[in-house]
Amino acid sequence: MKVFQVVVEALRSMAANRLRTALTMLGIVIGIASVVLMLALGDTMQRFIKKEMQMLGTNMVYIMPGGDRTAELRSRSGAAPSLTLADANALNRLPNLLGAAPALQGTFKLAAGNETAANMVHGVTPAMFKIRNWKIEQGSMFTDDDVRAAARMVVVGQKVADRYFYRQDPLGRYLRIENVSFQIIGVLQGEGRQLDGDDLSEMVLVPITAARAYMVRGPFPDNVHYIAAQGKSDAVLTDAIEDMKETLRDRHRIKLDDPDDFRMQNMATFAATAGKISAGIAALLGVIGGISLLVGGIGIMNIMLVSVTERTREIGIRMAIGAKPRDILLQFLTEAVMICLAGAAVGIGIAAAGAAAISAAADFDVRVGLSAVIVACAFATAVGVFFGFYPARRASRLLPVDCLRHE
């Protein structure tokens, strides 16, 4: 038999028993839909993590005050140790760092016209824009001169600009922060939540000196909430971290055997953790898909065995007019594979619809790629061959005389 004839015969057999074929395909449909959706979600998570790490940089380190010494020092002096502007300046001189930028932050009341709301405000230096890879969509960012002058200037995210100045050009307008007027000089590019929790479109950025003068007041004017540092490359990041620890310990006069009074958070470690979580979710979906494929494959084997029994006389007639055992084997094996491929097509369609629904509901770009479709078809073919081989082999080993006598 030619391959084309075998395929036609398989399609005729499937069409003659539509309900049985549909029920047989059900397990394959569920399994393939799960596998394809799992691959799409895994790819989406990897793209999201890669995008966010490009935004933050895998060679980023956040340094925050507090450590194993904090509780002891609080009990002795009533105040916790802190990072300062001078610490950031000292870190900036390290050869393994591209830069170190201090920051202050807090939630404050914003107002413009009749619109009033509370929002996180960040006091930063121009170096923070480079380290965090923040881009300006409109206008410009503030300069080092603005920081030295504690200029009342502000750069906002797109949602903040739209909220307070809807359908208006925000540049040059004034946004009141804690009843102090700040002139908008720039609008940040992009939107979406970053790995550190900040939403680009909700950002409100002012010079760190202005934040200290008008918002974050306290007894220690040089203290900062955190310092963001960036290594020159991932390769030297470990050395840079050691240099930063040594520098800060020396500046804070920490003895050799005493613990640090600061904490460091390596974004590369955070990215690795996020990758493990996404891989775990993908593996869980893969197990679900694998179980469904196993159930579907067993169902195909059972139905094909029933089909062999029902079509015993047909098999005998085919052998009597010249069909060889391998032709019978190929015929039934092709039917099993065709059922699996048909189920795969339906499963891919369901997975694509599910991906579109997730993208629409969660604002999360889930896409079914060509690689997922190829893997699904390969899985379906493998299941068809594996579970269809035994019934097909059993059919091919029947004797023509016994088949023709079968009632």
Buried (B, 14 or more C-beta within 10 A) or exposed (E): BEEEEBBEBBBEBBEEBEEBBBEBBBBBBBBBBBBBBBBBBBBBBBEBBEBBBEBBBBBBBBBBBBBEBBEEBEEEEEEBBBBBBEBBEBBBEBEBBBBBBBBBBEEBEBBBEEEEEEBBBBBBBBBBBBBBEBEBEBBEBBBEEBBEBBBBBBBBBBBBBBBBBEEEEBBEBBBBBBEBBBEBBBBBBBEEEBBBEBBBBBBBBBBBBBBBBBBBEEEEEEBBBBBBBBBBEEEBBEBBBEBBBEBBBEBBEBEEEBEBBBBBBBBBEBBEEBBEEBEEBBEEBBEBBBBBBBBBBEBBBEBBBEBBEEBBEBBBBBBEEEBEEEBBBBBBBBBBBBBBBBBBBBBBBBBBEBBEEBBEEEEEEBEBBEEBBEBBBEBBBBBBBBBBBBBBBBBBEBEBEEBBEBE
